[in-house]
């Protein structure tokens, strides 16, 4: 493993054996009782075991007992690890969007989002998973990261609106955290 100046620290996935930036991987550690714990913040003590951010690759790592092989000790894996991790990643993306909203960096509503895109204020676009494909196409900007994985009810809850479908996260400090969190959730589902 080496640290690349352009991408940052690289870690090796225990499934694919590919070296990737930490942002594209999920870190796990073995807890004191020998149980596997997902470390989304990357701050838990212990040797990190990395899996590419993918539901399918995580399931493969579990089925092939790759965590025990990589840790060189028996590892207890909760039966609900995959679904729990998916919920945690969704919650993390929703919390990041909530922070953007509280920082005044979230614009909602089709017309306001369209204006943010046209003026270059938008740093990312979010569309509810069930958003109209026609409206999504009209708001499209290939230069912006766009996320369609968040359910409408989550957007409504986070944004405090009855019917939140389209959101523009505008330029500012909260945008980078949201983009990273939403990207990891999207990668996990892909």
C-alpha positions in Angstrom: 0.0 0.0 0.0 1.2 3.5 -0.8 -0.2 7.0 -0.3 -0.8 8.7 -3.6 -0.5 12.5 -3.5 -3.5 12.9 -5.8 -6.0 10.4 -4.3 -4.8 10.2 -0.7 -4.2 7.0 1.3 -4.9 3.8 -0.5 -6.2 0.6 1.2 -6.7 -2.9 -0.2 -10.1 -4.4 -0.4 -10.2 -7.9 1.2 -12.5 -9.2 -1.6 -11.1 -7.8 -4.8 -7.5 -7.2 -3.6 -7.6 -3.8 -5.4 -5.9 -0.8 -3.8 -8.4 2.1 -3.7 -8.7 5.5 -1.9 -10.3 5.2 1.5 -13.4 7.1 0.3 -14.3 4.1 -2.0 -14.1 1.6 0.8 -15.8 0.7 4.1 -13.6 0.1 7.1 -14.4 -2.6 9.5 -12.7 -3.5 12.8 -12.9 -6.5 15.1 -14.3 -5.5 18.5 -13.0 -6.8 21.8 -15.5 -9.7 21.8 -14.5 -10.8 18.3 -17.5 -9.2 16.6 -17.2 -7.3 13.3 -18.0 -3.6 13.6 -18.4 -1.2 10.6 -16.3 2.0 11.2 -17.9 4.6 8.9 -16.0 7.5 10.5 -12.7 5.7 10.3 -11.8 6.5 13.9 -12.3 3.2 15.8 -9.2 1.6 17.3 -7.9 -1.5 15.8 -6.6 -2.8 12.5 -8.8 -1.9 9.6 -10.3 -4.5 7.3 -11.5 -2.8 4.1 -14.2 -3.8 1.6 -15.1 -1.9 -1.5 -18.3 0.1 -0.9 -20.7 -2.4 -2.4 -23.5 -4.4 -1.0 -22.6 -7.4 -3.3 -18.9 -7.4 -2.3 -19.8 -7.2 1.4 -22.1 -10.2 1.0 -19.3 -12.0 -0.8 -16.8 -11.2 2.0 -19.3 -12.6 4.6 -20.1 -15.7 2.5 -16.4 -16.5 1.9 -15.4 -15.7 5.6 -12.9 -13.2 4.3 -13.0 -11.2 7.5 -11.8 -14.1 9.6 -9.0 -14.8 7.0 -7.9 -11.1 6.9 -8.0 -10.8 10.7 -6.3 -14.1 11.3 -8.8 -14.9 14.0 -12.5 -16.0 14.2 -14.8 -13.0 13.6 -18.5 -13.0 14.6 -20.6 -11.3 12.0 -24.1 -10.0 12.9 -26.8 -11.6 10.6 -28.2 -8.1 9.8 -24.8 -6.5 9.0 -25.7 -5.7 5.3 -29.1 -4.2 6.0 -27.8 -2.3 9.1 -24.9 -0.9 7.2 -27.2 0.2 4.4 -29.4 2.0 6.9 -26.4 3.6 8.5 -25.1 4.9 5.1 -28.6 6.3 4.3 -28.7 8.0 7.7 -25.3 9.5 7.2 -26.3 10.9 3.8 -29.5 12.3 5.3 -27.7 13.8 8.2 -25.2 15.5 5.9 -28.1 16.9 3.9 -29.6 18.1 7.1 -26.4 19.9 8.0 -26.4 21.5 4.6 -29.9 22.7 5.1 -29.1 24.1 8.6 -26.1 25.9 7.0 -28.3 27.5 4.4 -26.8 25.4 1.6 -29.9 23.4 0.5 -32.4 24.8 -2.0 -35.6 22.9 -2.6 -38.3 23.1 -5.2 -38.0 22.7 -8.9 -37.8 26.4 -9.9 -35.3 27.3 -7.1 -33.1 24.2 -8.0 -33.2 25.2 -11.7 -32.1 28.7 -10.8 -29.2 27.4 -8.6 -28.1 25.2 -11.5 -28.3 28.0 -14.0 -26.4 30.5 -11.8 -23.7 28.0 -10.9 -24.5 28.1 -7.2 -25.3 24.3 -7.1 -22.5 21.9 -5.9 -24.7 18.8 -6.1 -28.2 17.8 -7.1 -30.5 15.4 -5.2 -33.7 13.9 -6.7 -36.1 11.7 -4.8 -35.8 8.1 -5.9 -39.3 8.4 -7.4 -38.8 11.8 -9.1 -40.2 12.4 -12.5 -37.6 11.4 -15.1 -38.7 14.4 -17.3 -38.0 16.9 -14.5 -34.7 15.2 -13.6 -33.7 15.5 -17.3 -34.5 19.2 -17.3 -32.4 19.9 -14.2 -29.5 17.8 -15.5 -26.0 19.2 -15.4 -23.3 16.8 -16.3 -20.7 18.8 -14.3 -22.6 18.3 -11.0 -22.7 15.1 -8.9 -26.3 13.9 -8.9 -27.9 11.5 -6.5 -31.2 9.7 -7.0 -31.0 7.1 -4.2 -32.6 8.9 -1.3 -36.3 8.1 -0.8 -38.8 10.9 -0.9 -39.9 10.4 2.7 -36.3 10.8 3.9 -35.9 14.0 1.9 -39.2 15.3 3.3 -38.2 14.5 6.9 -34.7 16.0 6.6 -35.8 19.2 4.8 -39.0 19.7 6.8 -41.1 19.9 3.7 -44.2 18.0 2.8 -43.2 17.1 -0.7 -39.4 17.4 -1.3 -38.4 16.0 -4.6 -35.6 18.1 -6.0 -32.7 19.6 -3.9 -29.6 21.6 -4.9 -26.8 21.6 -2.3 -25.1 24.9 -2.9 -21.4 25.8 -2.8 -19.9 25.9 0.8 -18.4 23.9 3.5 -21.3 21.4 4.0 -21.4 20.5 0.3 -18.2 18.4 0.4 -19.4 16.3 3.4 -22.8 15.7 1.8 -21.3 14.7 -1.6 -18.9 12.2 0.1 -21.7 10.7 2.2 -24.2 10.5 -0.6 -21.6 9.0 -3.0 -20.8 6.2 -0.5 -24.4 5.4 -0.1 -24.9 5.4 -3.9 -21.8 3.1 -4.4 -23.1 0.7 -1.7 -26.4 0.3 -3.6 -24.9 0.0 -7.0 
